[in-house]
């Protein structure tokens, strides 16, 4: 899976992703693993332009950039030391990735 890469601007369609999981931690880990999967399989790095979280659901619209060079790889998102804090205006997350 990809972590650090070079990308090129290219007109790619906006990708929509809807997920449903029990628990905020499961939802976050699944979302990040989906992004890693797109990067590895499609060679596209996606970033959210719109995100809605209504536990147990997450909806995201994302733009992507074609990956041309991988500098460092990730294997997966983990639950190890995962912490999510909800604040009035958003979330703070501490998460670990397998490299």
C-alpha positions as CSV (number, residue, x, y, z in Angstrom):
1,X,0.0,0.0,0.0
2,X,1.1,3.5,-0.6
3,X,2.2,6.2,1.8
4,X,4.5,8.7,0.1
5,X,4.3,9.2,-3.6
6,X,4.5,11.6,-6.5
7,X,1.4,12.2,-8.5
8,X,0.3,14.1,-11.6
9,X,-2.7,16.2,-12.2
10,X,-5.2,14.4,-14.4
11,X,-8.9,14.8,-14.9
12,X,-10.2,11.9,-13.0
13,X,-13.9,11.4,-12.1
14,X,-15.0,12.2,-8.6
15,X,-15.3,9.0,-6.6
16,X,-18.0,8.5,-4.0
17,X,-17.7,6.2,-1.1
18,X,-20.4,5.2,1.4
19,X,-19.5,3.0,4.3
20,X,-21.4,1.6,7.3
21,X,-19.7,0.1,10.3
22,X,-20.4,-0.5,14.0
23,X,-18.3,2.0,15.9
24,X,-16.4,5.1,14.9
25,X,-13.0,3.2,15.1
26,X,-14.2,0.6,12.7
27,X,-15.5,3.2,10.3
28,X,-12.3,5.1,10.3
29,X,-10.0,2.1,9.8
30,X,-12.2,0.8,7.0
31,X,-12.3,4.2,5.3
32,X,-8.5,4.5,5.4
33,X,-8.0,1.0,4.2
34,X,-10.3,1.7,1.3
35,X,-8.1,4.7,0.4
36,X,-5.0,2.5,0.6
37,X,-6.7,-0.1,-1.6
38,X,-7.5,2.5,-4.3
39,X,-3.9,3.6,-4.2
40,X,-2.5,0.1,-4.7
41,X,-5.0,-1.3,-7.2
42,X,-5.9,1.8,-9.2
43,X,-2.7,3.8,-8.7
44,X,-4.7,6.8,-7.7
45,X,-4.3,8.8,-4.5
46,X,-7.7,10.1,-3.4
47,X,-8.4,13.0,-1.1
48,X,-11.8,14.0,0.3
49,X,-13.5,17.1,-0.9
50,X,-16.7,16.5,1.0
51,X,-17.2,14.2,4.0
52,X,-20.3,13.5,6.2
53,X,-20.1,11.4,9.3
54,X,-23.3,10.2,10.9
55,X,-22.3,7.2,12.9
56,X,-22.6,4.4,11.9
57,X,-22.3,5.8,8.4
58,X,-19.7,7.8,6.5
59,X,-20.1,9.4,3.1
60,X,-17.2,10.9,1.1
61,X,-16.8,12.5,-2.3
62,X,-13.1,12.4,-3.4
63,X,-10.9,13.8,-6.1
64,X,-7.9,11.7,-7.2
65,X,-4.5,12.1,-8.7
66,X,-2.6,9.4,-10.7
67,X,0.3,8.0,-8.8
68,X,3.5,8.0,-10.9
69,X,6.2,7.1,-8.3
70,X,6.0,5.4,-4.9
71,X,8.6,6.5,-2.3
72,X,7.3,4.6,0.7
73,X,4.6,1.9,1.2
74,X,1.9,1.2,3.8
75,X,0.5,-2.2,4.3
76,X,-2.7,-1.3,6.3
77,X,-4.3,0.8,8.9
78,X,-4.3,-0.7,12.4
79,X,-6.2,-0.5,15.6
80,X,-3.0,-0.4,17.6
81,X,-3.2,2.7,20.0
82,X,-6.1,4.1,17.9
83,X,-7.6,7.1,19.7
84,X,-10.5,9.3,18.5
85,X,-11.5,12.4,20.4
86,X,-14.6,14.3,19.4
87,X,-14.5,18.1,19.8
88,X,-17.2,20.7,19.2
89,X,-15.8,21.4,15.7
90,X,-14.4,18.1,14.6
91,X,-12.3,15.1,15.6
92,X,-8.7,14.5,16.6
93,X,-7.3,11.1,15.6
94,X,-4.2,9.2,16.6
95,X,-3.7,6.2,14.3
96,X,-0.9,3.7,13.4
97,X,-0.2,2.3,10.0
98,X,1.7,-1.0,9.3
99,X,4.7,-0.2,7.0
